[in-house]
Amino acid sequence: MIIVNLDVVMAWRKISLTELAAKVGLTQANLSVFKNGRGKAIRFSTLDRLCKELNCQPGDILQYVEGDNDNDSE
């Protein structure tokens, strides 16, 4: 399953959800859904903007761990 560590990276960079959403052109609601791991997908262009703004790599935001994804019915 994929773990979203956006909140950790945001804390490292000392940036709020409101500020980050404005800088990357997302609504606070959509960014919150992603940050809390409730999203089902992310566009590469969005991931690119997040990485640029947070000065990080995609692997800093997304992490793969073995195990079942309770939210996935496949």
C-alpha positions, 0 to 999 in steps of 0.5 A: 500500500502507498503511504502519503507523508505530505504532512511530514514534509510540510512540517519539515518545511514549516508550511501550512496547508493553506500556504502550500495549496495556494502556491501549487494551485490546488484547493485546500480541500483537494490538498487535504484529501491527498495529505490525509491519504484519502485520495485515489490518484495524483497527477504527475503535474501536481506531484511535480508542483508539490516537489518543486515547492517543497524542494523534495523528491516524490519518494519523500511524499509517497512511500510504499509498504507491503500490506493490504490496502483496506480502502481497495476492493480489488 
